[in-house]
Amino acid sequence: MSLKGKTIFITGGSRGIGRAIALRCAQDGANIIIAAKTDTPHTSLPGTIYTVAEEIQVAGGQCLPIKLDARQESQIQEAVQKAVDHFGGIDIVVNNASAINLTGTLQTPVNRFDLMMAVNVRATFATIQACLPHLFKAANPHVLTLSPPLNMDPKWFKKHVAYTMSKYGMSMCVLGMAEEFRNQGVAFNALWPVTAIATDAFKAIDPNIPVDCMRKPEIVAEAAYAIFNRPAAGCTGNFFTDEEVLLAEGYDDLSCYAVKEGASLLPDFFLD
C-alpha cells in the first residue's frame, strides 16, 4: 500500500478531517492540493491552506495550496487546472468541504439553506465534473465524498431538514456517479464516521459538547487511506463507515483514536 507520487485534490482541507487525510497521504510522499477558503488566520478556528501545506511538506509530501470558494464554479475549474499544470494530473478527489447548520425549518434562513446546498451539493458535483477528464487518465482513480449512507428514517430529517437534504445530496452524487461511470474505472465512494469527530468545526457548533466523547480525525484519515489503496474497478458505489473499513483492514482495536481512551463515545448522525 502506497500513495507515493499520487496526486490528491482535497476541498476544504485547511483543518479537521481534510487536513488529517492530507497528512496521512503525505506520509507516502503523495502530492496534495489543499483547495480551501481560509488563506488568512480565522478569528476562532485554527489553520490556513498555508499552515497545512507546511505540515504536509514536513510529513513527506508535496503540496499546492489554492484559495478556493467552492461555491464558485470558475474557481473550481481554475483550481483543477492549476493542480494539473503543477503535478501533471489528478489521481484522487476528496469532497470534504461542507457547511453545517443544525436548525429546524423556521429557524433556517434561506441564505443558510443556499450556503449548505452550494457548498455541500453543488460544489461536490462541480468538483467531480471538473476533475473527471483527468481521473479517466489515472491508473487507479478514486473519488471519496465525506457524506453519510442514505437513510430515509424521518428522525434524521425532523430536526434539521435542510442540512440533511444537503448531505444526502452529496451521497446521491456517489450513488448516481458510481453507476454512471462504472465501466470507466473511476471509483466513487462515501465515507462517514460512526462516532462524532473532534474537529474545530464540530466544537464550534456546540462548545458544550465535551470532546472526551469523540474520536480524533485520524480515524477517518486512516480509513480514507485504506480506500485509496484498493483497486478502483472493484471498489465503487459503497457507503463506508470508518469502523467498517478499518476492521476489514485488520484493525481489531480502535481505542487509540478516542480523544479519551475508555470514554463513552457519542454516535454521529444518520446511522442507526
Summary of the structure (lengths in Angstrom):
residues: 272
radius of gyration: 17.4
end to end distance: 32.0
largest distance: 48.9
contacts: 936
relative contact order: 0.14
helix: 46%
strand: 14%
